[in-house]
Amino acid sequence: MAGSVHIEDLFSSLGDALVTDPDRMLAYRRDQSLLTEAGMPLALVRARDTDDVVETMKWAHRHGVPVVTRGAGTGLAGAANALDGCIVLSVEKLNKILHIDTAARTATVQPGVINGDLAAAVAEHGLWYVPDPGSRAISTIGGNLATNAGGTCCAKYGVTADHVARIKAVLADGRIIHTGAVTRKNVAGLNLTQLLVGSEGTLAVIVEATMRLRAAPTAASTVVAAFPSTAQAIDAVLAIRDRAEPCLLELMDRTTIAAVNEMTHMGLDESAGALLLIQCDGRDAGAEAQTCAAVCAEVGATEVYDTDDPVEGEEFMQARRVALTALERQGSTLLDDLAVPIPRLPEMLSAIEQIAQKHCLVIGTFGHAADGNLHPTIVFDAADDDHTRRARLAFDEMVAECLALGGSISGEHGIGVLKEPYLERMVGSVERELMSKVKVAFDPTSILNPGRGI
């Protein structure tokens, strides 16, 4: 491997931040994507500060060694999987909240800060960090930026990209750049910040970010509604959009409801074909929640329950938060991330059910009904070659159906290795060529996460 004979040079700069023991590197080889390949890295760098990142990139640029940047490893598309002979650059130790500016309503953080930790820290100042992916308790801000993570409140408050003001990053050759501004409005030059968000470590290594905050939310009112079918649940979603703007509107199908019940014994209605979990916030949260409850009843919900009790509301929301964990208890999982126009959700959900039956697979679907982002989760036996083959076929057919409905192959999990084969089919060949040229401008020798995300 090019550069392997020069690893001593890197050790002289990094000391014990550099790891070459294969056993110690094993835990850093891959993310949570089971059906994607992972190579064996040349070395692991557990960066302690920006200087470590700069020295690593200078060395890698000099010797032509690829670098795969990694946060907590919670990704689901293989974007943080090691390549043979690469440097895995872990930023998990860059985990300081550097500054909370209550007047400007911003927080400046290092990339290894856990999303939930930032949310808790700013809450002590009466502020709210909005982006709330399902992995809030374990995923990092750097990883959220790398994939432009979404979450439960996106329809009303936007995704991670809508909450970032500035980014400090290290280029492939070790130079440091600063993008964006803390001002509310900024149209000076091209928007490099938004290029970095969602780029999955292919353009630069994010070492610091200033995130926008909001005033602490008012107490939310919660509605839980059970429906005979997913189609009727989506009818309710469409009707709710005409009369209210909930901050959260989540869907769980029959398979997911059963899995959550089995794990938690929450007593959810397993006779239901679908469950909607709705939360409203703001001064009129209670009245808005009652409107949502009324709409659900009008559309044909078999059971509707609403509450203003924040503790009770959080208990209901926990059912959605543990959906993936509950399905994982049933076997290996291949979690998909597909986004379709909201009116096309019934067709996508019907297609998923047909694909599950066709391949004799369990597929539990849950997701963000308010913005059309679904997470169909295939449960299979990874030790069984035929089961794995059928899981891959089902995955491919779901992606194809999503594209046929005018959807996106990823709403928030990224492309990584898992969805790279589908990217050009979605964006187009000329458009992908333009993306490649942007990559060259940032990383002329293509050492940053090559072959992923673009």
GISULTA-V564015 format. One record per pair of residues at least 24 apart in sequence whose ideal C-beta (glycine too) atoms are under 8 Angstrom apart, sorted by the first residue. I is the first residue (numbers start at 1). J is the second residue. D is the distance in Angstrom with one decimal. If there is no record, write none. Layout:
BEGIN
I/J/D
I/J/D
END
This chain:
BEGIN
1/42/5.8
1/65/7.6
1/84/7.6
1/85/3.7
2/63/6.1
2/64/5.3
2/65/6.6
2/85/7.7
3/42/7.0
3/59/7.9
3/60/7.5
3/63/3.4
3/64/6.5
3/65/4.1
3/85/7.9
4/42/5.9
4/85/7.3
6/59/7.6
6/63/5.6
7/42/6.9
7/43/6.1
9/59/6.4
10/43/7.1
10/45/7.8
10/55/7.3
10/56/7.0
10/59/4.7
13/55/4.3
13/59/7.1
14/45/6.3
14/52/5.9
14/55/6.2
14/56/7.1
17/45/5.9
17/46/5.3
17/47/6.4
17/48/5.6
17/52/5.4
18/43/5.8
18/44/7.5
18/45/5.8
19/43/6.5
19/44/4.2
19/45/7.6
19/46/6.6
20/44/7.6
25/82/7.9
25/88/7.0
27/73/8.0
28/70/6.3
28/73/7.3
28/82/7.0
28/88/5.0
28/90/6.1
29/81/6.9
29/82/4.6
29/88/7.5
30/73/7.5
30/78/7.1
30/80/7.4
30/81/4.6
30/82/6.9
31/70/7.8
31/73/4.9
31/74/6.8
31/75/3.9
31/76/7.0
31/77/7.7
31/78/6.2
31/79/6.9
31/80/4.4
31/81/6.2
31/416/7.8
32/73/7.0
32/74/6.0
32/75/6.4
32/76/5.4
33/75/6.8
33/76/5.4
33/77/5.6
33/78/4.1
33/81/7.2
33/416/6.7
33/417/7.1
33/418/5.5
34/332/5.7
34/333/7.4
34/334/6.6
34/382/6.1
35/334/5.9
35/388/7.3
35/391/7.4
35/392/6.7
35/395/8.0
35/418/7.1
36/77/7.4
36/78/3.2
36/81/5.8
36/416/7.0
36/417/4.2
36/418/5.3
37/78/7.5
37/81/6.8
37/417/6.7
38/78/7.5
38/81/4.1
38/82/5.4
39/81/7.4
39/82/5.0
39/83/4.6
39/84/3.5
39/85/7.2
39/86/6.8
40/82/6.7
40/84/5.7
40/85/7.7
41/68/7.5
41/82/4.4
41/83/7.4
41/84/7.8
41/85/7.2
41/86/5.1
41/87/6.5
41/88/4.6
42/85/4.9
42/86/6.3
42/87/6.2
43/87/5.5
43/88/7.6
44/87/7.5
44/88/4.8
44/90/6.5
45/87/5.9
45/88/7.2
45/89/5.0
45/90/6.7
46/90/4.9
46/92/7.1
46/93/5.8
47/89/6.3
47/90/6.6
47/91/5.6
47/93/6.4
47/94/6.1
48/93/5.4
48/94/7.6
49/94/7.0
50/94/7.7
50/168/7.8
50/170/7.0
50/176/7.4
50/207/4.7
50/208/7.5
53/89/6.8
53/91/7.3
53/170/4.9
53/205/5.4
53/207/5.6
54/170/5.6
54/174/4.8
54/176/6.9
55/174/7.4
56/87/6.3
56/89/5.7
57/170/5.4
57/171/7.1
57/172/6.1
57/173/6.7
57/174/4.4
57/205/6.7
58/173/6.9
58/174/3.7
60/87/5.7
60/172/7.6
60/447/5.5
61/172/5.6
61/173/4.5
61/174/6.4
61/445/6.7
61/447/6.4
64/445/6.3
64/447/6.6
65/447/6.6
66/447/5.0
66/448/7.6
66/449/7.4
66/450/5.5
67/172/7.7
67/205/7.6
67/447/5.7
67/448/5.8
67/449/7.2
68/201/6.8
68/449/5.4
69/142/7.9
69/146/7.6
69/201/4.1
69/205/5.1
69/448/7.5
69/449/6.8
71/111/6.3
71/112/6.4
71/139/7.4
71/140/4.0
71/142/4.7
71/143/3.8
71/146/7.3
72/112/7.8
72/114/7.4
72/138/5.8
72/139/5.7
72/140/4.9
72/143/6.0
74/135/4.9
74/138/5.5
74/139/4.6
74/140/7.9
74/143/6.4
75/143/6.5
75/146/8.0
75/147/6.7
75/413/7.2
75/414/6.8
75/416/6.6
76/335/5.2
76/337/7.1
76/413/5.0
76/416/8.0
76/418/7.5
77/147/7.7
77/337/7.8
77/410/7.3
77/413/5.3
77/414/4.8
77/415/6.2
77/416/3.0
77/417/6.7
77/418/4.3
77/419/6.0
78/416/4.3
78/417/3.4
78/418/5.1
78/452/7.6
79/146/7.1
79/147/7.2
79/200/4.4
79/201/6.7
79/414/5.4
79/415/7.2
79/416/3.4
79/417/6.9
79/449/6.9
79/452/5.1
79/453/6.1
80/143/7.9
80/201/7.5
80/416/7.8
81/416/7.6
81/417/6.0
83/450/7.3
83/451/7.8
89/205/6.6
91/140/7.8
91/142/5.7
91/205/7.3
91/206/7.9
91/207/7.2
92/140/7.2
94/142/7.8
94/207/6.5
95/140/7.7
97/121/5.5
98/208/7.1
100/125/6.0
100/127/7.6
100/213/8.0
102/126/7.8
102/127/6.7
104/182/6.1
105/212/6.5
105/213/4.4
105/214/6.9
105/215/7.7
106/165/5.9
106/182/5.9
106/210/5.2
106/211/6.6
106/212/5.9
106/213/6.2
107/210/7.2
107/211/5.2
107/213/6.0
108/166/7.9
108/208/6.6
108/209/7.3
108/210/4.6
108/211/7.7
109/141/5.5
109/208/7.2
109/209/6.0
109/210/7.9
109/211/6.5
110/141/8.0
110/142/7.8
110/207/6.9
110/208/5.9
111/140/6.1
111/141/6.0
111/142/2.6
111/143/7.7
111/145/7.3
111/206/5.1
111/207/6.3
111/208/7.4
111/209/6.9
112/140/5.4
112/141/7.9
112/142/6.3
113/140/6.3
113/141/5.0
113/142/7.9
114/138/6.8
114/139/7.1
114/140/6.0
114/141/7.8
115/139/5.4
115/140/6.9
115/141/6.1
115/144/6.0
118/211/7.2
122/213/5.4
123/216/6.6
126/215/7.0
126/216/4.8
127/213/4.3
127/214/6.9
127/215/6.7
127/216/6.1
128/213/6.3
128/214/4.7
128/215/6.7
128/216/5.1
128/217/5.5
129/163/7.4
129/211/6.4
129/213/5.8
130/157/4.7
130/158/7.6
130/163/6.0
130/213/8.0
130/214/5.9
131/159/6.7
131/160/4.8
131/163/5.7
133/412/7.1
134/321/6.1
134/323/7.8
134/324/6.6
141/209/6.1
141/211/6.8
142/206/5.3
142/209/7.5
145/196/7.2
145/197/5.3
145/198/7.9
145/206/5.7
145/209/6.1
146/198/7.4
146/199/7.0
146/200/5.2
146/201/5.6
146/206/7.2
146/414/7.2
147/198/6.4
147/200/6.3
147/412/6.6
147/413/6.1
147/414/3.9
148/197/5.1
148/198/3.6
148/412/6.7
148/414/7.6
149/412/5.3
149/413/8.0
150/368/6.9
150/371/7.6
150/373/6.3
150/411/6.0
150/412/3.5
151/368/7.7
151/412/7.3
152/248/4.8
152/250/6.2
152/320/7.6
152/368/6.4
153/247/5.3
153/248/5.8
154/368/6.2
154/370/7.6
154/371/5.2
154/373/7.4
154/412/7.8
155/246/8.0
155/247/8.0
155/249/6.8
155/368/7.0
155/370/3.5
155/371/4.4
156/245/6.0
156/246/7.2
156/247/4.7
156/248/7.8
156/370/7.6
157/214/7.7
157/247/6.9
159/412/6.7
160/197/6.5
161/194/6.0
161/197/4.5
161/198/6.8
163/211/5.5
163/212/4.7
164/193/6.2
164/197/6.1
164/209/5.9
164/210/7.3
164/211/5.8
164/212/7.0
165/193/7.9
165/210/4.5
165/211/6.9
165/212/5.4
166/193/7.0
166/209/6.9
166/210/4.1
167/193/5.3
167/196/5.5
167/197/7.7
167/206/5.8
167/208/7.3
167/209/5.2
167/210/7.7
168/206/7.4
168/207/5.5
168/208/3.8
168/209/7.3
169/196/6.1
169/203/8.0
169/204/3.8
169/205/6.0
169/206/4.9
169/207/6.3
170/204/6.2
170/205/4.5
170/207/5.8
171/204/5.3
171/442/6.4
171/443/7.4
172/204/7.3
172/442/6.9
172/443/4.2
172/444/7.4
172/445/6.8
172/447/5.5
172/448/5.2
176/207/7.9
177/204/6.8
180/210/7.5
182/210/6.0
195/438/6.7
198/414/7.2
199/453/6.3
199/454/7.5
200/414/5.1
200/415/6.7
200/416/6.4
200/449/6.4
200/452/5.7
200/453/3.5
201/448/6.2
201/449/4.3
201/452/7.4
201/453/7.5
202/439/6.0
202/442/7.9
202/443/7.0
202/448/5.4
202/449/4.7
202/450/7.7
202/452/6.2
202/453/4.9
202/454/5.4
203/438/7.5
203/439/6.6
203/442/4.1
203/443/6.4
203/448/6.6
204/442/6.0
204/443/7.8
204/448/7.1
205/448/7.5
217/247/7.7
217/281/4.9
218/281/5.7
218/282/6.0
218/283/6.6
218/285/6.2
219/281/7.8
219/285/7.0
219/308/7.2
219/310/5.1
220/247/7.0
220/248/7.9
220/279/4.5
220/280/6.4
220/281/4.8
220/285/5.9
220/310/6.7
220/313/5.9
221/279/7.0
221/280/5.1
221/281/7.9
221/285/4.4
221/286/4.9
221/288/7.2
221/289/3.5
221/290/8.0
221/306/6.6
221/307/7.1
221/308/5.0
221/313/7.2
222/277/7.3
222/278/6.9
222/279/5.1
222/289/6.8
222/306/6.6
222/307/5.4
222/312/7.2
222/313/3.4
222/316/5.6
222/317/7.1
223/276/7.5
223/277/7.7
223/278/4.1
223/279/7.6
223/280/7.8
223/289/5.2
223/292/5.0
223/293/4.9
223/296/6.9
223/304/6.8
223/305/7.1
223/306/4.5
224/275/6.8
224/276/7.3
224/277/5.8
224/278/7.6
224/303/8.0
224/304/7.4
224/305/4.9
224/306/7.6
224/316/5.2
225/275/7.2
225/276/4.6
225/278/7.2
225/293/7.1
225/296/3.8
225/297/7.9
225/301/4.3
225/303/7.0
225/304/4.7
225/305/7.7
226/269/4.5
226/271/8.0
226/272/3.8
226/274/7.5
226/275/5.5
226/301/6.1
226/302/5.2
226/303/4.3
226/304/7.8
227/272/6.2
227/273/6.0
227/274/4.8
227/275/7.5
227/276/7.0
227/296/7.8
227/299/7.7
227/300/6.6
227/301/5.4
227/302/6.7
228/272/7.1
228/273/5.1
228/300/6.9
228/302/6.2
229/273/4.1
229/274/6.4
230/273/5.9
230/274/4.3
230/346/7.0
230/349/4.4
230/350/7.8
230/353/7.9
230/365/7.7
231/346/4.5
231/349/7.2
231/350/7.2
232/273/7.5
232/274/7.3
232/299/6.1
232/300/5.0
232/301/7.7
233/273/7.6
233/274/3.9
233/275/7.5
233/276/5.3
233/369/7.3
234/342/7.7
234/345/4.6
234/346/5.0
234/349/7.2
234/369/6.8
235/299/5.0
235/300/7.6
235/346/7.9
236/276/6.2
236/295/6.0
236/296/4.9
236/299/4.3
236/300/8.0
236/301/6.8
237/276/7.1
237/342/6.7
237/345/7.3
237/369/4.8
237/370/6.8
238/342/6.8
238/343/6.7
239/295/4.9
239/298/7.3
239/299/5.8
240/278/7.4
240/291/7.9
240/292/5.4
240/295/5.1
240/296/7.7
241/342/7.5
241/370/7.8
243/291/5.4
243/292/7.9
243/295/6.2
244/280/6.8
244/288/4.8
244/291/4.9
244/292/5.3
244/295/7.6
245/280/8.0
245/288/7.5
246/278/5.0
246/279/6.0
246/280/4.8
246/288/6.9
246/289/7.8
246/292/6.1
246/370/6.9
247/279/5.7
247/280/6.5
247/281/4.7
247/282/8.0
248/277/7.2
248/278/6.7
248/279/4.1
248/317/7.7
248/370/7.3
249/276/6.7
249/277/7.6
249/278/5.3
249/279/8.0
249/368/7.3
249/369/5.1
249/370/3.8
250/276/7.1
250/277/4.4
250/278/7.7
250/317/7.9
250/320/4.7
250/366/7.1
250/367/7.2
250/368/6.3
250/369/6.5
251/275/7.3
251/276/6.1
251/277/8.0
251/365/7.6
251/366/6.2
251/367/5.8
251/368/7.7
251/369/4.1
251/374/7.6
252/277/7.3
252/319/7.2
252/320/6.4
252/323/6.2
252/365/8.0
252/366/4.7
253/349/7.1
253/364/6.5
253/365/4.5
253/366/6.8
255/327/7.9
255/362/6.2
255/363/6.8
255/364/4.0
255/365/7.2
256/323/5.2
256/326/7.2
256/327/6.7
256/364/4.1
256/365/6.5
256/366/4.7
256/377/7.8
259/323/7.4
259/326/3.9
259/327/5.0
259/329/7.2
259/330/6.3
259/364/5.8
260/319/5.2
260/322/6.1
260/323/6.1
260/326/4.6
262/326/6.9
262/329/7.5
263/322/6.6
263/325/7.0
263/326/4.3
263/329/5.9
264/318/7.6
264/319/6.9
264/322/6.5
264/326/7.3
266/315/8.0
266/319/5.7
268/319/6.2
269/302/7.4
269/303/5.9
271/302/7.8
272/302/6.6
272/303/7.5
275/319/7.8
276/301/7.9
276/369/6.8
277/316/6.0
277/317/6.2
277/319/7.0
277/320/5.3
279/313/6.6
279/317/7.1
320/366/6.6
323/364/7.2
323/366/4.4
323/375/7.9
323/377/7.9
324/366/7.9
324/375/7.5
324/377/6.5
327/364/4.7
327/377/5.0
327/379/5.8
330/362/6.6
330/379/4.9
331/362/7.7
331/379/4.6
331/380/5.9
331/381/5.7
331/382/7.8
332/379/7.3
332/380/5.6
332/381/6.5
332/382/3.8
333/377/5.3
333/378/6.6
333/379/5.7
333/380/7.7
334/377/7.2
334/378/4.3
334/380/6.9
334/391/5.4
334/392/8.0
334/395/5.8
335/375/5.9
335/377/4.8
335/378/7.9
335/413/7.7
336/374/7.7
336/375/6.5
336/376/4.7
336/377/7.0
336/378/7.2
336/395/6.2
336/398/5.8
336/399/7.5
337/373/7.1
337/374/7.8
337/375/5.9
337/410/5.2
337/411/5.8
337/412/6.1
337/413/3.8
338/373/7.5
338/374/5.4
338/375/8.0
338/376/6.9
338/398/6.5
338/399/6.9
338/402/4.3
338/407/5.9
338/408/7.3
338/409/6.7
338/410/7.6
338/411/7.1
339/371/7.2
339/372/5.3
339/373/4.5
339/374/7.3
339/402/7.6
339/407/5.5
339/408/4.4
339/410/7.3
339/411/3.4
340/372/5.0
340/374/7.4
340/402/5.9
340/405/4.8
340/406/6.9
340/407/3.6
340/408/7.8
341/372/5.9
341/405/7.2
341/406/5.8
341/407/7.0
342/369/7.6
342/370/7.7
342/371/7.3
342/372/4.5
344/372/7.5
344/405/4.4
344/406/6.8
344/407/7.1
345/369/6.8
345/372/5.9
345/374/7.4
347/401/8.0
347/405/5.9
348/374/6.4
348/401/6.5
348/402/6.5
348/405/5.9
348/407/7.1
349/374/7.4
351/397/7.9
351/398/7.1
351/401/4.3
352/376/4.9
352/398/6.1
352/401/7.9
355/394/5.1
355/397/5.1
355/398/5.9
355/401/7.6
356/394/7.0
358/394/7.8
358/397/8.0
359/390/4.3
359/391/7.7
359/393/6.0
359/394/4.8
360/390/7.0
361/387/8.0
361/390/6.0
361/391/6.4
361/394/5.6
363/394/6.9
368/411/7.8
371/411/7.3
372/407/7.4
372/411/7.6
373/411/3.8
373/412/6.4
414/453/6.4
415/452/6.9
415/453/4.8
415/454/7.9
416/452/5.5
416/453/6.5
417/451/7.6
417/452/6.2
420/451/7.0
420/452/6.7
420/453/7.7
423/454/8.0
END
